[in-house]
Amino acid sequence: ELEELNNNPEVRERVMELLREHYRQWPHEKLPSLDGQTPLQAVKTKDGREKVEAVLRDFELRNSYDNLLTDPAIFAELRERLGLKKKQD
C-alpha cells in the first residue's frame, strides 16, 4: 500500500513540494549540530562551512540510500544559497 502511494505522481509531487519548502527554510533554523547557529550563520567561518558541508553530505547520502523523493537540485540550490561548492567525488 505504501509503495503504491509512493508511486502515485500526485503524491510524489506534493511530497517534493513539501521537501523543497523544508529545505528552503532549513538555512534559517538553529541547529544543535552547528552549536546553535543557523547554517547561514555557520558558513561565515571555515569550521562552520565544514560542519554545514558535512550535514549536506549526510542529507545527500541518506537521500540516495533511502531512495527518497528529494530532487538532487534541492541540495545544489542549498549549496549555492550558502555559498558552498560541491566537492568532486
Secondary structure, DSSP 8 states (H G I E B T S, - for coil): -HHHHHT-HHHHHHHHHHHHHHHHHGGGS-BGGGTTB-HHHHTTSHHHHHHHHHHHHHHHHHHHHHT----HHHHHHHHHHHT------
